[in-house]
Amino acid sequence: MTIDAAAPFARVASAELRAADDLLVLHGIRKRWGKSPVLEGVDLFVARGALVSISGANGTGKTTLLRIAAGLIHPDSGEVALDGLHPERDRRAFLGRLGFLSAGDRTLYARLSPRRHLDLGARLGLLPAGNRVAAIERALGVFALDDFADRRVDRLSMGQRQRVRLAMTFVHDPALILLDEPANSLDQEGLDVLASYLEQLRSRGGAAIWCGPTGVAMPMASDTALRLAEGRLRPE
């Protein structure tokens, strides 16, 4: 996949600037929780090969925006499309192209090993059965999990557990990666591993968005840095 270096990687302007081959389209996204507006007409058009960072104060809607992009919750209004796919009408194909890392240290089962977690992640990512073993072994190697691949995760450090969660996000080789505070508990080696994978992702035409709180330095370089405030995205 050849990336046009002259093209903008992500745009938050009006739909007139939307490109036909955008990987992710979020257009006119609005969401309220009760009487409180969270997102008020968010536009985000992400090109293939883009690495996008979104910062914002706690409670501004970063996680809500990622969950809408992942098809996990519905916006009150607006359009969501991944590689031209609708999150409901094209549910299976949509999920197969998506990897989502939630914030915190959840989604792991204490008695399962990293290997078994990756098998679960591959199944949830709808990876065909014949491809799972190779994908699991590749993810174990990429995220430096080989030495404790069969150890229970409740016997791993917090940083090792975060690597397991990241490997689960990437195991099915998705086109779009959504990362909510991915640097939690990672040491420099872990950050280097993540940055290396994201470069591989963009080189094959994939894209990634990661979110973090305002005032905390993003651990990786991005093509486009945005800030979410008052329900809208703006250039950082």
N, C-alpha and C positions, 0 to 999 in steps of 0.2 A: 504494500500500500504506500503510495507516494503522498506525502503531506505537503500542501502548498504553504510554504513558510511565510508568504506575503499575506495570507488570509488571516483575519482575526480569529483567534481560537474560541472565544466566547463573547457573546453580545448580550447586553441587557437593555437594548433599545427596542424600538417598536418592531412589529412583525414584518414591516417592509424590508428589514435587513436580514430576514430569515433566509438561509441558504437551503437549496433543495436537498443537499446531502448532509445536513446537520444530523449528528448521531442522537442527541437529546433535544427535545423541544418542550419547554415549559412556557405556556403563553397565557397571560391573563389569569394567573393562579390566585385565587382568593380563598381564605380559610378563616373561620371564626371558631373559637371555643366558647360556647355560651354566647354572651353578649360582647365578648372581647375579640376585636379583630386581631389576627396574627399576621396574615399575609394579605396584602391589598393590591392585587394586580401585578404579581411578579412575572416578568418576562426573562427567560434565560434560554439562549440558543447555543448549544455546545457542539463545536466541530469535532470531527475525528482527529485524534492525535492531541487533544487538549488536556492540560492539567490545570484545574481550576481550584482556587482556594476561596472559602467563604468564612469571614470572621463576623462576630457580632456578640453583643452582651448576652448573658444568660437570660433565657426567656423571650428572645426576640423572634424565635421561630425557625432556627437553623435545622433542628431535628425534624420539625414538622415538614419543612420543605424537602428534606431528603426522603422522608417516608412517603410523601406524595410522589416524588420522582421514582421511588421504588415500587409504586403501585400498592403500598400497604394500607394507605388511607386515601379517601377520596377528597379532592378539593370541593369546595362549595360551588365553584365555577372555574372554568379554564380548561385548557388542553394539555394533555400529557402524551408524548409519543417517544418511543425509543426505537431507533432504526426504522421508523415508520410504523411501529406496532403500537396498538392500543393496550393499556394495562389490563383491561377486562375482556374485550372481544378477542384479543390475541394472547390470552393469559399464558399459555404454556411457552410459546416462542418468546414472549416478553421476559419471563423469568429466566429462561435459558441464556439470555444475553446480559443478565444483570448480576452483579455481586454487591451485597450491602453489609457493611460492618456497623453495628449499632454502638453507641457510646457505652462506657462502663466495662464490666467484666462478666456480663451475663452470657447466656447461650451455650455454656459448657456444662456437661454432666460429670459429676465428680468421679465416678467409677469408670468412665470410658477413657481410653487412651487417645493420644493424638491421631493415630491411624484410624481408629473407629470413628472419631469425630470427622475426619476427612471423608470417610466413606459416607457418613450421614450427609455432609455438605455436598458431595457429588450427587447423591440421590435427590436432595432438595433442589439442586441446580439442574436436574433432569438430564444428567450426563448418561449416555447409553451404557448399559452394563459392561459391554465389551471394552469400553475405554476407561473404566474406573480405576483398575489396578495401576495402570501406567500413569494416570493423572495423579493418583494419590502418592505414588513414589516420587514423581516429579515435584509435587508441592512440598513433600517432606524434605527434599534436598534443597529446594529454593529457599525455604524459610528455616534452614538449619535445625530441623527437628529429628534428624535420623538417630541421634544418640539416645533419645528418650521417646521414640515413636510408640513404644508399647507400654509405657508407664502411665499409671492413672494420673489424670490431670490435677487432682487435688494434692498430688505430691510434686507438682511443678511450681516454679516461682511465678510471680505475677507477670514478669516479662515473657517467660516461656509460654504462659497461657495466652498472652496477647498475640504471640506468633501463631499459636494454634488457631485463634479466631481469624487472623488475617489469612492463613492458609486455607481455611474453610471458605472464606470469601472469594478466593481466587482459584480454587481447585478445578472448577468446571470451565475455566478459561473464558470468562465473560467479556463482552465488548465494553461495558460501562461499569465502573467501580464507584460506589458511593461510600465514603469513609467518614464516620462521625467520631471526631477526636481520636484518630488512629495511633497517635504517638504515646498514648497512656501506657506507662510502665516500660516502655521500650528504652533500652540502652542504645549507645551509638551504633553498635553492630546491627541491632534490630532495625534502626532507622535506615542504615545503609542498605540492608536487605530489601526493605520496603521501597526505597528510592530506586534501586536497581530494577525491581519488578515493574514499577510504574514506567520506567524508561522502555522496558520491553513492551509493555502494553501500548504505549503511544506509538512505538515504531511499527506496530502492526495495525494501526488505525483505530485503536481503542481510545477511551478517554476516562478520566477520573475526576471526581469532585471530592474534596475533603473540607470538613468544617472544624472550626476551633473557636474558643472564646477570644474576645477582644483583649489585647494586651499580652497575649501569649504568642510568642514567635512561632510561625509555622515552620516545622522541621524540614520541609522540602521546598525547593523552588517551584514556582507555578508560572504558567504563561499568562494567566489572568487572575488578579487578586480583587475580590469583591467584598463588600461589607453589607450585611443585612441590618437595616434599621428602619423603624417606623413602617414595617410591613413591605419594604421595597429593597431591591438590590441596587447598589451603586458601586462604581469603581472605588477601590481602596485609595 
